[in-house]
Amino acid sequence: MRVETIVALSKLMKFDLHIIDGNVVSGIHPRRLGLVMASQPVALDTAAEIAGLNPKKIEYLQFAEKEGLGKTS
């Protein structure tokens, strides 16, 4: 899915609360975190730091922030 599509859907479907299952985080080194997290949109995605990712390097988070959907820091 393209970055623009993810952000457009977030703009169309207004949610006040996002809940994410952080039980297993995939990537180069998958890890079992055993977490369930909740927050406002985009802010929750910065929980990527918990998984060892840099939110500033996640393209759709940067685009969402530019579009006024939240802050990554």
LUMFITOR-349714 format. One record per atom (N, C-alpha, C, O, CB): residue in three letters; atom name; x negated, y, z negated. Coordinates in Angstrom, 1 decimal, decimal comma. Glycine has a CB too. Layout:
REM LUMFITOR-349714
[node 'Ala'; 'CA'; [X; Y; Z]]
...
//
This chain:
REM LUMFITOR-349714
[node 'Met'; 'N'; [-0,8; -1,2; 0,0]]
[node 'Met'; 'CA'; [0,0; 0,0; 0,0]]
[node 'Met'; 'C'; [-0,9; 1,2; 0,0]]
[node 'Met'; 'O'; [-1,9; 1,3; -0,7]]
[node 'Met'; 'CB'; [1,0; 0,0; -1,2]]
[node 'Arg'; 'N'; [-0,6; 2,2; 0,8]]
[node 'Arg'; 'CA'; [-1,3; 3,4; 0,9]]
[node 'Arg'; 'C'; [-1,2; 4,3; -0,3]]
[node 'Arg'; 'O'; [-0,1; 4,3; -0,9]]
[node 'Arg'; 'CB'; [-1,0; 4,2; 2,2]]
[node 'Val'; 'N'; [-2,2; 5,1; -0,6]]
[node 'Val'; 'CA'; [-2,2; 6,0; -1,7]]
[node 'Val'; 'C'; [-1,0; 7,0; -1,6]]
[node 'Val'; 'O'; [-0,3; 7,2; -2,6]]
[node 'Val'; 'CB'; [-3,5; 6,8; -1,7]]
[node 'Glu'; 'N'; [-0,7; 7,5; -0,4]]
[node 'Glu'; 'CA'; [0,4; 8,5; -0,2]]
[node 'Glu'; 'C'; [1,7; 7,8; -0,5]]
[node 'Glu'; 'O'; [2,6; 8,5; -1,1]]
[node 'Glu'; 'CB'; [0,4; 9,0; 1,2]]
[node 'Thr'; 'N'; [1,9; 6,5; -0,2]]
[node 'Thr'; 'CA'; [3,1; 5,8; -0,4]]
[node 'Thr'; 'C'; [3,4; 5,6; -1,9]]
[node 'Thr'; 'O'; [4,5; 5,9; -2,4]]
[node 'Thr'; 'CB'; [3,1; 4,4; 0,3]]
[node 'Ile'; 'N'; [2,3; 5,3; -2,7]]
[node 'Ile'; 'CA'; [2,5; 5,1; -4,1]]
[node 'Ile'; 'C'; [2,9; 6,4; -4,8]]
[node 'Ile'; 'O'; [3,8; 6,4; -5,6]]
[node 'Ile'; 'CB'; [1,1; 4,6; -4,7]]
[node 'Val'; 'N'; [2,3; 7,5; -4,4]]
[node 'Val'; 'CA'; [2,6; 8,8; -5,0]]
[node 'Val'; 'C'; [4,0; 9,3; -4,6]]
[node 'Val'; 'O'; [4,7; 9,8; -5,4]]
[node 'Val'; 'CB'; [1,5; 9,8; -4,5]]
[node 'Ala'; 'N'; [4,3; 9,1; -3,3]]
[node 'Ala'; 'CA'; [5,7; 9,4; -2,8]]
[node 'Ala'; 'C'; [6,8; 8,7; -3,6]]
[node 'Ala'; 'O'; [7,8; 9,3; -4,0]]
[node 'Ala'; 'CB'; [5,8; 9,2; -1,3]]
[node 'Leu'; 'N'; [6,6; 7,4; -3,8]]
[node 'Leu'; 'CA'; [7,5; 6,6; -4,6]]
[node 'Leu'; 'C'; [7,6; 7,1; -6,0]]
[node 'Leu'; 'O'; [8,7; 7,2; -6,6]]
[node 'Leu'; 'CB'; [7,1; 5,1; -4,6]]
[node 'Ser'; 'N'; [6,5; 7,5; -6,6]]
[node 'Ser'; 'CA'; [6,5; 8,1; -8,0]]
[node 'Ser'; 'C'; [7,3; 9,4; -8,0]]
[node 'Ser'; 'O'; [7,9; 9,7; -9,0]]
[node 'Ser'; 'CB'; [5,1; 8,2; -8,5]]
[node 'Lys'; 'N'; [7,2; 10,2; -7,0]]
[node 'Lys'; 'CA'; [7,9; 11,4; -6,9]]
[node 'Lys'; 'C'; [9,4; 11,2; -6,8]]
[node 'Lys'; 'O'; [10,2; 11,9; -7,3]]
[node 'Lys'; 'CB'; [7,4; 12,3; -5,8]]
[node 'Leu'; 'N'; [9,8; 10,2; -6,0]]
[node 'Leu'; 'CA'; [11,2; 9,9; -5,7]]
[node 'Leu'; 'C'; [11,9; 9,3; -6,9]]
[node 'Leu'; 'O'; [13,0; 9,6; -7,2]]
[node 'Leu'; 'CB'; [11,3; 9,0; -4,5]]
[node 'Met'; 'N'; [11,2; 8,4; -7,6]]
[node 'Met'; 'CA'; [11,8; 7,6; -8,7]]
[node 'Met'; 'C'; [11,2; 8,1; -10,0]]
[node 'Met'; 'O'; [10,2; 7,7; -10,4]]
[node 'Met'; 'CB'; [11,4; 6,1; -8,5]]
[node 'Lys'; 'N'; [11,9; 9,1; -10,5]]
[node 'Lys'; 'CA'; [11,4; 9,8; -11,8]]
[node 'Lys'; 'C'; [11,6; 8,8; -13,0]]
[node 'Lys'; 'O'; [12,7; 8,4; -13,3]]
[node 'Lys'; 'CB'; [12,1; 11,1; -12,0]]
[node 'Phe'; 'N'; [10,5; 8,5; -13,6]]
[node 'Phe'; 'CA'; [10,5; 7,7; -14,8]]
[node 'Phe'; 'C'; [9,9; 8,5; -16,0]]
[node 'Phe'; 'O'; [8,9; 9,2; -15,8]]
[node 'Phe'; 'CB'; [9,8; 6,4; -14,6]]
[node 'Asp'; 'N'; [10,4; 8,4; -17,2]]
[node 'Asp'; 'CA'; [9,9; 9,1; -18,3]]
[node 'Asp'; 'C'; [8,9; 8,2; -19,1]]
[node 'Asp'; 'O'; [8,1; 8,7; -19,8]]
[node 'Asp'; 'CB'; [11,0; 9,6; -19,2]]
[node 'Leu'; 'N'; [9,0; 6,9; -18,8]]
[node 'Leu'; 'CA'; [8,2; 6,0; -19,6]]
[node 'Leu'; 'C'; [7,7; 4,9; -18,6]]
[node 'Leu'; 'O'; [8,5; 4,3; -17,9]]
[node 'Leu'; 'CB'; [8,9; 5,4; -20,8]]
[node 'His'; 'N'; [6,4; 4,6; -18,7]]
[node 'His'; 'CA'; [5,9; 3,5; -17,9]]
[node 'His'; 'C'; [5,3; 2,5; -18,9]]
[node 'His'; 'O'; [4,7; 2,8; -19,9]]
[node 'His'; 'CB'; [4,7; 3,9; -16,9]]
[node 'Ile'; 'N'; [5,6; 1,2; -18,6]]
[node 'Ile'; 'CA'; [5,1; 0,1; -19,5]]
[node 'Ile'; 'C'; [4,3; -0,8; -18,6]]
[node 'Ile'; 'O'; [4,7; -1,2; -17,5]]
[node 'Ile'; 'CB'; [6,3; -0,7; -20,2]]
[node 'Ile'; 'N'; [3,1; -1,1; -19,1]]
[node 'Ile'; 'CA'; [2,2; -2,0; -18,3]]
[node 'Ile'; 'C'; [1,7; -3,2; -19,1]]
[node 'Ile'; 'O'; [1,4; -3,0; -20,3]]
[node 'Ile'; 'CB'; [1,0; -1,1; -17,8]]
[node 'Asp'; 'N'; [1,7; -4,3; -18,5]]
[node 'Asp'; 'CA'; [1,1; -5,5; -19,0]]
[node 'Asp'; 'C'; [-0,4; -5,5; -18,8]]
[node 'Asp'; 'O'; [-0,8; -5,7; -17,7]]
[node 'Asp'; 'CB'; [1,9; -6,8; -18,5]]
[node 'Gly'; 'N'; [-1,1; -5,4; -19,8]]
[node 'Gly'; 'CA'; [-2,6; -5,4; -19,7]]
[node 'Gly'; 'C'; [-3,1; -6,7; -20,2]]
[node 'Gly'; 'O'; [-4,2; -6,8; -20,8]]
[node 'Gly'; 'CB'; [-3,2; -4,2; -20,4]]
[node 'Asn'; 'N'; [-2,3; -7,8; -20,1]]
[node 'Asn'; 'CA'; [-2,7; -9,1; -20,6]]
[node 'Asn'; 'C'; [-4,0; -9,5; -19,9]]
[node 'Asn'; 'O'; [-5,0; -9,9; -20,6]]
[node 'Asn'; 'CB'; [-1,6; -10,1; -20,4]]
[node 'Val'; 'N'; [-4,0; -9,5; -18,6]]
[node 'Val'; 'CA'; [-5,2; -9,9; -17,9]]
[node 'Val'; 'C'; [-5,5; -8,8; -16,8]]
[node 'Val'; 'O'; [-4,6; -8,5; -16,1]]
[node 'Val'; 'CB'; [-5,1; -11,3; -17,1]]
[node 'Val'; 'N'; [-6,7; -8,3; -16,9]]
[node 'Val'; 'CA'; [-7,1; -7,2; -15,9]]
[node 'Val'; 'C'; [-8,0; -7,8; -14,9]]
[node 'Val'; 'O'; [-9,0; -8,5; -15,2]]
[node 'Val'; 'CB'; [-7,8; -6,1; -16,7]]
[node 'Ser'; 'N'; [-7,6; -7,7; -13,6]]
[node 'Ser'; 'CA'; [-8,4; -8,3; -12,5]]
[node 'Ser'; 'C'; [-9,4; -7,2; -12,0]]
[node 'Ser'; 'O'; [-9,3; -6,1; -12,4]]
[node 'Ser'; 'CB'; [-7,5; -8,8; -11,4]]
[node 'Gly'; 'N'; [-10,3; -7,7; -11,3]]
[node 'Gly'; 'CA'; [-11,3; -6,8; -10,7]]
[node 'Gly'; 'C'; [-12,6; -7,7; -10,5]]
[node 'Gly'; 'O'; [-12,5; -8,9; -10,3]]
[node 'Gly'; 'CB'; [-11,7; -5,6; -11,6]]
[node 'Ile'; 'N'; [-13,7; -7,0; -10,4]]
[node 'Ile'; 'CA'; [-15,0; -7,8; -10,2]]
[node 'Ile'; 'C'; [-15,2; -8,8; -11,3]]
[node 'Ile'; 'O'; [-15,6; -9,9; -11,1]]
[node 'Ile'; 'CB'; [-16,2; -6,8; -10,1]]
[node 'His'; 'N'; [-14,9; -8,4; -12,5]]
[node 'His'; 'CA'; [-15,0; -9,2; -13,7]]
[node 'His'; 'C'; [-13,7; -9,3; -14,5]]
[node 'His'; 'O'; [-13,5; -8,5; -15,4]]
[node 'His'; 'CB'; [-16,2; -8,7; -14,7]]
[node 'Pro'; 'N'; [-12,8; -10,2; -14,1]]
[node 'Pro'; 'CA'; [-11,5; -10,3; -14,8]]
[node 'Pro'; 'C'; [-11,7; -10,5; -16,3]]
[node 'Pro'; 'O'; [-12,5; -11,2; -16,7]]
[node 'Pro'; 'CB'; [-10,6; -11,4; -14,2]]
[node 'Arg'; 'N'; [-10,8; -9,8; -17,0]]
[node 'Arg'; 'CA'; [-10,9; -9,9; -18,5]]
[node 'Arg'; 'C'; [-9,5; -10,1; -19,1]]
[node 'Arg'; 'O'; [-8,5; -9,6; -18,5]]
[node 'Arg'; 'CB'; [-11,6; -8,7; -19,1]]
[node 'Arg'; 'N'; [-9,4; -10,8; -20,2]]
[node 'Arg'; 'CA'; [-8,1; -10,9; -20,9]]
[node 'Arg'; 'C'; [-8,1; -9,9; -22,0]]
[node 'Arg'; 'O'; [-8,9; -10,0; -23,0]]
[node 'Arg'; 'CB'; [-8,0; -12,4; -21,5]]
[node 'Leu'; 'N'; [-7,2; -8,9; -21,9]]
[node 'Leu'; 'CA'; [-7,1; -7,9; -22,9]]
[node 'Leu'; 'C'; [-6,1; -8,1; -24,0]]
[node 'Leu'; 'O'; [-6,2; -7,7; -25,1]]
[node 'Leu'; 'CB'; [-6,9; -6,5; -22,2]]
[node 'Gly'; 'N'; [-5,0; -8,8; -23,5]]
[node 'Gly'; 'CA'; [-3,9; -9,1; -24,5]]
[node 'Gly'; 'C'; [-3,2; -7,8; -24,9]]
[node 'Gly'; 'O'; [-2,8; -7,7; -26,1]]
[node 'Gly'; 'CB'; [-4,4; -9,8; -25,6]]
[node 'Leu'; 'N'; [-3,0; -6,8; -24,0]]
[node 'Leu'; 'CA'; [-2,3; -5,6; -24,4]]
[node 'Leu'; 'C'; [-1,0; -5,4; -23,6]]
[node 'Leu'; 'O'; [-0,9; -5,8; -22,5]]
[node 'Leu'; 'CB'; [-3,3; -4,4; -24,1]]
[node 'Val'; 'N'; [-0,1; -4,6; -24,2]]
[node 'Val'; 'CA'; [1,0; -4,1; -23,6]]
[node 'Val'; 'C'; [1,0; -2,6; -23,9]]
[node 'Val'; 'O'; [0,9; -2,2; -25,1]]
[node 'Val'; 'CB'; [2,4; -4,8; -24,0]]
[node 'Met'; 'N'; [1,0; -1,7; -22,9]]
[node 'Met'; 'CA'; [0,8; -0,3; -23,1]]
[node 'Met'; 'C'; [2,0; 0,5; -22,6]]
[node 'Met'; 'O'; [2,6; 0,0; -21,6]]
[node 'Met'; 'CB'; [-0,5; 0,2; -22,4]]
[node 'Ala'; 'N'; [2,3; 1,6; -23,2]]
[node 'Ala'; 'CA'; [3,4; 2,5; -22,7]]
[node 'Ala'; 'C'; [2,9; 3,9; -22,8]]
[node 'Ala'; 'O'; [2,2; 4,3; -23,8]]
[node 'Ala'; 'CB'; [4,7; 2,2; -23,5]]
[node 'Ser'; 'N'; [3,4; 4,7; -21,8]]
[node 'Ser'; 'CA'; [3,0; 6,1; -21,8]]
[node 'Ser'; 'C'; [3,8; 6,9; -20,7]]
[node 'Ser'; 'O'; [4,6; 6,3; -20,1]]
[node 'Ser'; 'CB'; [1,5; 6,3; -21,6]]
[node 'Gln'; 'N'; [3,5; 8,1; -20,6]]
[node 'Gln'; 'CA'; [4,0; 8,9; -19,5]]
[node 'Gln'; 'C'; [3,3; 8,5; -18,2]]
[node 'Gln'; 'O'; [2,2; 8,0; -18,2]]
[node 'Gln'; 'CB'; [3,9; 10,5; -19,8]]
[node 'Pro'; 'N'; [4,0; 8,8; -17,1]]
[node 'Pro'; 'CA'; [3,4; 8,4; -15,8]]
[node 'Pro'; 'C'; [2,0; 9,0; -15,6]]
[node 'Pro'; 'O'; [1,7; 10,1; -16,2]]
[node 'Pro'; 'CB'; [4,2; 8,9; -14,6]]
[node 'Val'; 'N'; [1,1; 8,4; -14,9]]
[node 'Val'; 'CA'; [-0,3; 8,7; -14,6]]
[node 'Val'; 'C'; [-1,1; 8,7; -15,9]]
[node 'Val'; 'O'; [-2,2; 8,1; -15,8]]
[node 'Val'; 'CB'; [-0,4; 10,2; -14,0]]
[node 'Ala'; 'N'; [-0,7; 9,2; -17,0]]
[node 'Ala'; 'CA'; [-1,5; 9,1; -18,2]]
[node 'Ala'; 'C'; [-1,7; 7,6; -18,6]]
[node 'Ala'; 'O'; [-2,8; 7,3; -19,0]]
[node 'Ala'; 'CB'; [-0,7; 9,8; -19,4]]
[node 'Leu'; 'N'; [-0,8; 6,8; -18,4]]
[node 'Leu'; 'CA'; [-1,0; 5,4; -18,6]]
[node 'Leu'; 'C'; [-2,0; 4,8; -17,7]]
[node 'Leu'; 'O'; [-2,8; 3,9; -18,1]]
[node 'Leu'; 'CB'; [0,4; 4,6; -18,5]]
[node 'Asp'; 'N'; [-2,0; 5,2; -16,5]]
[node 'Asp'; 'CA'; [-3,0; 4,6; -15,5]]
[node 'Asp'; 'C'; [-4,4; 5,0; -15,9]]
[node 'Asp'; 'O'; [-5,3; 4,2; -15,5]]
[node 'Asp'; 'CB'; [-2,7; 5,2; -14,2]]
[node 'Thr'; 'N'; [-4,6; 6,0; -16,7]]
[node 'Thr'; 'CA'; [-6,0; 6,3; -17,2]]
[node 'Thr'; 'C'; [-6,4; 5,3; -18,2]]
[node 'Thr'; 'O'; [-7,6; 5,2; -18,6]]
[node 'Thr'; 'CB'; [-6,0; 7,7; -17,8]]
[node 'Ala'; 'N'; [-5,5; 4,4; -18,6]]
[node 'Ala'; 'CA'; [-5,9; 3,3; -19,5]]
[node 'Ala'; 'C'; [-6,8; 2,3; -18,8]]
[node 'Ala'; 'O'; [-7,3; 1,4; -19,3]]
[node 'Ala'; 'CB'; [-4,6; 2,6; -20,1]]
[node 'Ala'; 'N'; [-7,0; 2,6; -17,5]]
[node 'Ala'; 'CA'; [-8,0; 1,9; -16,7]]
[node 'Ala'; 'C'; [-9,3; 1,8; -17,4]]
[node 'Ala'; 'O'; [-10,1; 0,9; -17,3]]
[node 'Ala'; 'CB'; [-8,1; 2,4; -15,3]]
[node 'Glu'; 'N'; [-9,6; 2,9; -18,2]]
[node 'Glu'; 'CA'; [-10,8; 3,0; -18,9]]
[node 'Glu'; 'C'; [-11,0; 1,8; -19,9]]
[node 'Glu'; 'O'; [-12,1; 1,3; -20,1]]
[node 'Glu'; 'CB'; [-10,9; 4,3; -19,7]]
[node 'Ile'; 'N'; [-9,9; 1,4; -20,5]]
[node 'Ile'; 'CA'; [-9,9; 0,2; -21,4]]
[node 'Ile'; 'C'; [-10,4; -1,0; -20,6]]
[node 'Ile'; 'O'; [-11,0; -1,9; -21,2]]
[node 'Ile'; 'CB'; [-8,5; 0,0; -22,0]]
[node 'Ala'; 'N'; [-10,0; -1,1; -19,3]]
[node 'Ala'; 'CA'; [-10,4; -2,2; -18,5]]
[node 'Ala'; 'C'; [-11,8; -2,0; -17,9]]
[node 'Ala'; 'O'; [-12,3; -2,9; -17,2]]
[node 'Ala'; 'CB'; [-9,4; -2,4; -17,4]]
[node 'Gly'; 'N'; [-12,5; -0,9; -18,3]]
[node 'Gly'; 'CA'; [-13,8; -0,7; -17,8]]
[node 'Gly'; 'C'; [-13,9; 0,0; -16,5]]
[node 'Gly'; 'O'; [-14,9; 0,0; -15,8]]
[node 'Gly'; 'CB'; [-14,5; -2,0; -17,7]]
[node 'Leu'; 'N'; [-12,8; 0,6; -16,0]]
[node 'Leu'; 'CA'; [-12,7; 1,3; -14,8]]
[node 'Leu'; 'C'; [-12,8; 2,8; -15,0]]
[node 'Leu'; 'O'; [-12,3; 3,3; -16,1]]
[node 'Leu'; 'CB'; [-11,4; 1,0; -13,9]]
[node 'Asn'; 'N'; [-13,3; 3,6; -14,1]]
[node 'Asn'; 'CA'; [-13,3; 5,0; -14,2]]
[node 'Asn'; 'C'; [-12,1; 5,6; -13,4]]
[node 'Asn'; 'O'; [-12,0; 5,5; -12,2]]
[node 'Asn'; 'CB'; [-14,6; 5,6; -13,6]]
[node 'Pro'; 'N'; [-11,1; 6,2; -14,1]]
[node 'Pro'; 'CA'; [-9,9; 6,7; -13,5]]
[node 'Pro'; 'C'; [-10,2; 7,8; -12,5]]
[node 'Pro'; 'O'; [-9,5; 8,0; -11,5]]
[node 'Pro'; 'CB'; [-9,0; 7,3; -14,5]]
[node 'Lys'; 'N'; [-11,4; 8,5; -12,6]]
[node 'Lys'; 'CA'; [-11,7; 9,5; -11,6]]
[node 'Lys'; 'C'; [-12,1; 8,9; -10,3]]
[node 'Lys'; 'O'; [-12,3; 9,6; -9,3]]
[node 'Lys'; 'CB'; [-12,9; 10,3; -12,2]]
[node 'Lys'; 'N'; [-12,3; 7,6; -10,3]]
[node 'Lys'; 'CA'; [-12,7; 6,9; -9,0]]
[node 'Lys'; 'C'; [-11,5; 6,1; -8,4]]
[node 'Lys'; 'O'; [-11,7; 5,4; -7,4]]
[node 'Lys'; 'CB'; [-13,9; 5,9; -9,3]]
[node 'Ile'; 'N'; [-10,4; 6,2; -9,0]]
[node 'Ile'; 'CA'; [-9,2; 5,5; -8,5]]
[node 'Ile'; 'C'; [-8,4; 6,5; -7,7]]
[node 'Ile'; 'O'; [-7,8; 7,5; -8,2]]
[node 'Ile'; 'CB'; [-8,3; 5,0; -9,7]]
[node 'Glu'; 'N'; [-8,4; 6,3; -6,4]]
[node 'Glu'; 'CA'; [-7,9; 7,2; -5,4]]
[node 'Glu'; 'C'; [-6,5; 7,7; -5,6]]
[node 'Glu'; 'O'; [-6,2; 8,9; -5,6]]
[node 'Glu'; 'CB'; [-8,1; 6,7; -4,0]]
[node 'Tyr'; 'N'; [-5,6; 6,7; -5,9]]
[node 'Tyr'; 'CA'; [-4,2; 7,1; -6,1]]
[node 'Tyr'; 'C'; [-4,0; 8,0; -7,3]]
[node 'Tyr'; 'O'; [-3,1; 8,8; -7,3]]
[node 'Tyr'; 'CB'; [-3,3; 5,9; -6,1]]
[node 'Leu'; 'N'; [-4,8; 7,8; -8,4]]
[node 'Leu'; 'CA'; [-4,7; 8,6; -9,6]]
[node 'Leu'; 'C'; [-5,1; 10,1; -9,3]]
[node 'Leu'; 'O'; [-4,5; 11,0; -9,7]]
[node 'Leu'; 'CB'; [-5,5; 8,0; -10,7]]
[node 'Gln'; 'N'; [-6,1; 10,2; -8,5]]
[node 'Gln'; 'CA'; [-6,6; 11,5; -8,1]]
[node 'Gln'; 'C'; [-5,6; 12,3; -7,2]]
[node 'Gln'; 'O'; [-5,3; 13,4; -7,4]]
[node 'Gln'; 'CB'; [-8,0; 11,5; -7,4]]
[node 'Phe'; 'N'; [-5,0; 11,5; -6,3]]
[node 'Phe'; 'CA'; [-4,0; 12,1; -5,4]]
[node 'Phe'; 'C'; [-2,7; 12,5; -6,2]]
[node 'Phe'; 'O'; [-2,1; 13,5; -6,0]]
[node 'Phe'; 'CB'; [-3,6; 11,1; -4,3]]
[node 'Ala'; 'N'; [-2,3; 11,6; -7,1]]
[node 'Ala'; 'CA'; [-1,1; 11,8; -8,0]]
[node 'Ala'; 'C'; [-1,4; 13,1; -8,8]]
[node 'Ala'; 'O'; [-0,4; 13,9; -9,0]]
[node 'Ala'; 'CB'; [-0,8; 10,6; -8,9]]
[node 'Glu'; 'N'; [-2,5; 13,3; -9,3]]
[node 'Glu'; 'CA'; [-2,8; 14,4; -10,1]]
[node 'Glu'; 'C'; [-2,8; 15,7; -9,3]]
[node 'Glu'; 'O'; [-2,2; 16,7; -9,7]]
[node 'Glu'; 'CB'; [-4,2; 14,3; -10,8]]
[node 'Lys'; 'N'; [-3,3; 15,7; -8,1]]
[node 'Lys'; 'CA'; [-3,2; 16,8; -7,2]]
[node 'Lys'; 'C'; [-1,7; 17,2; -6,8]]
[node 'Lys'; 'O'; [-1,4; 18,3; -6,6]]
[node 'Lys'; 'CB'; [-4,0; 16,5; -5,9]]
[node 'Glu'; 'N'; [-0,9; 16,1; -6,8]]
[node 'Glu'; 'CA'; [0,5; 16,3; -6,5]]
[node 'Glu'; 'C'; [1,4; 16,7; -7,7]]
[node 'Glu'; 'O'; [2,6; 16,8; -7,6]]
[node 'Glu'; 'CB'; [1,1; 15,1; -5,8]]
[node 'Gly'; 'N'; [0,7; 16,9; -8,8]]
[node 'Gly'; 'CA'; [1,4; 17,4; -10,0]]
[node 'Gly'; 'C'; [2,1; 16,3; -10,8]]
[node 'Gly'; 'O'; [3,1; 16,6; -11,5]]
[node 'Gly'; 'CB'; [2,3; 18,4; -9,6]]
[node 'Leu'; 'N'; [1,7; 15,1; -10,7]]
[node 'Leu'; 'CA'; [2,4; 14,0; -11,4]]
[node 'Leu'; 'C'; [1,8; 13,6; -12,7]]
[node 'Leu'; 'O'; [2,2; 12,7; -13,4]]
[node 'Leu'; 'CB'; [2,4; 12,7; -10,5]]
[node 'Gly'; 'N'; [0,8; 14,3; -13,1]]
[node 'Gly'; 'CA'; [0,1; 14,1; -14,4]]
[node 'Gly'; 'C'; [-1,3; 14,4; -14,4]]
[node 'Gly'; 'O'; [-1,9; 14,9; -13,4]]
[node 'Gly'; 'CB'; [0,4; 12,6; -14,8]]
[node 'Lys'; 'N'; [-2,0; 14,1; -15,5]]
[node 'Lys'; 'CA'; [-3,4; 14,3; -15,6]]
[node 'Lys'; 'C'; [-4,1; 13,0; -15,9]]
[node 'Lys'; 'O'; [-3,6; 12,2; -16,6]]
[node 'Lys'; 'CB'; [-3,7; 15,4; -16,7]]
[node 'Thr'; 'N'; [-5,3; 12,9; -15,4]]
[node 'Thr'; 'CA'; [-6,1; 11,7; -15,6]]
[node 'Thr'; 'C'; [-7,1; 11,9; -16,8]]
[node 'Thr'; 'O'; [-7,8; 11,0; -17,2]]
[node 'Thr'; 'CB'; [-6,9; 11,3; -14,4]]
[node 'Ser'; 'N'; [-7,2; 13,1; -17,3]]
[node 'Ser'; 'CA'; [-8,1; 13,3; -18,4]]
[node 'Ser'; 'C'; [-7,5; 14,2; -19,5]]
[node 'Ser'; 'O'; [-8,1; 14,5; -20,5]]
[node 'Ser'; 'CB'; [-9,4; 14,0; -18,0]]
//
